[in-house]
């Protein structure tokens, strides 16, 4: 029953026209305000590019519906399906941009995102070049590919603190693409587009409000890790986790980084100086790894700055 809810919402009949155009414009303005206010929280990170794609996708989504409704109100012919499809494909771009949000590659990666959108839009290009004006039918293989992309986005950001936002995005993607997903044959309506926009606004509002909140009483290294994990998703979190645990084993720190933070797995020494060396090495390792994604100000707000060089870190730094 729950799997049918998005389809039932999308099939609530609301013909394109002035009313849907005005509604889309109002919801679009609210979303723009939320996105612009949330941009300040990304300062010092490589997530400004994914934020830019989020803003572009949002403008494309509500802008296309405003144009479609206006043209219908003026009784000017327009192919609703093709323009909505192009807007829907932009919803996948922020997730791919997030995967490439590493300082050494972030600029070049945006070209990959553009090409990715061009490829996803192939059904529209094919219809345009063949002078097609009817219903697009990319086929079950293409629909399965879109379903895999939606699932990949949920798997990447679902396990983080903003998992509810990831589910809102996935629901919006389903609403905008369910016509082409396997086992479906219903047409997308204006009500479906508005429902997807409302879901996205709810998801963006949760991120802006920082809900659900994280515990304030935690160690500095745990806070840095949780903030990074929630911002960059499971793909980069798994990479950093592997590198940290590899160093922990190599240098006998007696610590292990799990999904929810650091834990001690063995007693490697009780002398305060030894414990200080381990913590210093851990902080240095984190600052070096996270430095590929965030600037020094972001790190200083969460991790203490190393004050002296500890013996045994030369290989790690190299």
N, C-alpha and C positions, 0 to 999 in steps of 0.2 A: 504494500500500500504506500509506504514511504517513497519508494522509487518512482511512483506515479505522480507525486505531488508537483515536481517541477513541470511536468507535461500538462497537468490540470491547470496550473497557474498560467502557463503560456497559452493555453487554449481558451482562457476567459476572453470572450469576444470583445474587442475594442477596435473598431475600424480606424485606419489612419486618417488623420485630419487635424483640424486646429487644436482640439482638446488634447490628444496625445502629444502634439508638438509643444504645446505650452507646458504640459506636465513634464516632458523630457527636459525642457529648458530649465525649469525650476529645480528639478532634481540634479541636473547637470551643474548648475551654479553652486548648489550645496556641496557637491562632490569636489568641485574646483577649490572651494574655500578650505575644505578639509585637507586636500592634498597640499595646498600652498602652506598651510599652517604646519603640516607634518614635515615639510622639507627641512626645517631648521634642526630637527632631531637627527638628520643624516650628515650634518657637517663633520668633516674630518674622516669620512668613510668613502669607499669606492661605490657606494650605493646610490649616488646621485644619477648615474646613468640609468639604472633600473627605475628610479623615481621618474626620470624623464619619460621613459616608455610607459609608465603607469599614467602619467598625465596625458600623453598622446593617445593612449588607448581609451582613456575616459572621454576625451574630447571627441574622438572618432565615434564612440558609442552613442553619446547623447546628441552629438552634432548630426550624425546620419539620420537619427530618428526625427530631429527637428526639421531637417531638410525634407525628408519623406512626408511628414505630416503637412508641411507647408505646401509642397507641390500637390498633394492630394486636395488640400483645401482650395488651391487655385485651379484644380482640375487639369493639372499638367501631368501627362503620363510619366511614370517612373517605375523602374524595376526594383521593387522593395527588397526582394530576396538577395540580389547580387550586392547591393550596397550594404545591407545588414551583414552579409557574409564577410565582406571586406573588413567591416568594423569588428566583427567577432574574432577574426584572426589576430587582430592587434592585442587581444586579451592574453595571448600566449607569449607575446614578446617580452614583458617584464620578467617572466620566469626564466627565459633563456638568458636575458641580460644579467640576471642574478647569478647564474652559473658561471658567467665569465667575469665576475666582479673582482678580479685580481689586478693589483696596481700595474703590473708589467704588461697586461694584455687588454685592459678595459677599453681603450679607445678602438683598437683594431677589432675587438669582439663585437662592437656595435654594427660593423659591416656584416658580420655573420648573422646578427639579428635581422637586419634589413633583408638579406637574402632568404632567411628563414621565412619571413612574412611573405615574400614574393612567391616562394614555393607553396606555402599554405594557401595562397590565393589563386593557384593554378586553375581551379574550376571556373573562376570568374574570367580569367584571361582566355581560357578556352571558349567560353560562351561569347565573349566579345569578338574574338577573331573569327568565330563561326557565325557571327550575326545572330546568335541565339537570344531569344527574349523570354523563353518559357522557364519551367522549373529546372534547376540544375540537379543532376544525378551523378555525383562523383563515384558512387559505387560502395559496396560494403567494405572493401579493403581500405579505402580512404576514410570511411567512418570509423573503422577500427583504429586507424592511425590517430585520429582525433581523440578517441576514447583513451588511448594509451598516453597521449600528451596530458590529458586532464588528470589521469591517475598519477602520472609522474610528478605533476605539480603538488598533488596532495601528499605524496610520499616524501617530497623534499621539505615542505614546510609544515605538514600536518603534525609531526612529532614535536614541534617547537611550542613556545608559549603562545604564539599566534596561530595555533592550529584552527581555531574557529574562523579566523579571517581566511585561511587557506580553503576551508570548506565553503565559505561564502563565495570565494572566487570560483571554485570548482562548480558550484551550483549555477552561478551566472554563465559559466562556459557551457554547461549542459543545456541551459535554457536557450542560449544563442546558437547552439549547434545540434540540438537533438534531432532536427529534421534529417541530418545526415548520419547520425549514430546508428549502429547495427540494431535492427529490430524495430525501428521507428519509421513512421511515414507521415506524421502530422506536420502542418505548415506553421512557421513562426508568425505570431501576430504582434500587434503593437503592445498588447498587454504583457506578452512574454518579455519583450525588450524592457518595458518599464519595471517588471518584476526583477529582472536581472540587475537593473540599475539600482533598485532599492537594496538588493542583497549586497551589492558592491559598496554602497554608502554605509550600510551597517558594518561591513568588514573594515572599511577605512576608519570609521569612527572608533572601533575597538582598538585599532592600532594607535590612533591619536590619543586616546584616553589611557593607553598602556594597560588595557585589560585583556586577560587576567594579569594582575600585578604579580611581580616576583618578590620573594622575601627580601627585606632590607638588611637583615642581619645575616651576612654571609662573609666568608673570607674574600680578600681582594682577588685572589686568583680564580675563585669560583664565580665571582661577579663578572669578571672579564670574560670568562668562558661562556657563561649563560647569556650575556649580552651578545657575544659574537654568534653563538649558536642560533639564537632567536632571530638575529638579523640576517644571517647568511644562509640559513637552511641546512638540511642534513648533508648535502653533498660536500660542502666545504667544511662543515663540522666534523665529518668522518675523516677527511684528509688531515685536519689539524690534530684530531684525537690520535690518529695513527702516529704522526710525527712526535707528539709529546710522549706517548707511551713507549715509542722506540727509544727515545732519549732516556726515559726513566729506567728502562731495563739496562741500557748501555752504561749508565753512570750510577747504577745501584741507588736510586733515590728512595726505593721502597714505597712509591706512590703509583697510583693508577688513575687515569682520567676516564671516567664513565660519562654517560649521557647527561647526568644530573650534577656532575662536579667531580672533584678529586676525593680520593679515599686512600687510606694507608693500608697496604696489603701485607706489609711485613715490618718488623722492628729492625731498623738498620743502624740504630745508634741512639743513645739517650743524652749524649753530651750536647749542651746548648750550642756550642760552636759548630758541631756537625750538623745540627738541625738548621742553623742559620745558613750554612753552606748549601744545604739541599734546597731551602726556600729561595735563596739567591739564584741558584742555578735554574730552578723552576720558573721564576719570574723572568729571568733573562731569556729563557727558551720561549716563553709565551710572548714576550715583547717582540722577539725576533720573528716569530711565525705570524703573529697578528699584524706586524708592521707592513706586511704585503697587502693589507686590506684597510687599515686605519692609520691615522697620523699620530704624532707623538702626544698631542693634546688629548686625544681620545684615550690613549694608553695611560697617560699621567693621571687622568681622572679615575682610573680603576686599579692601576698597578703602581707600586712604588718604583721609582727610578733607581737602577743599580748605582751604588756609591763606590764600589771597588771591584776589582777583578779577582775572581776566585780561581784557584788552581784547578786545572782539569777541564776548563771550558774552551780551550783553544780548538779542539776538534769539533765541538758543537758549533762554535761560531763559524768555522770554516764551512 
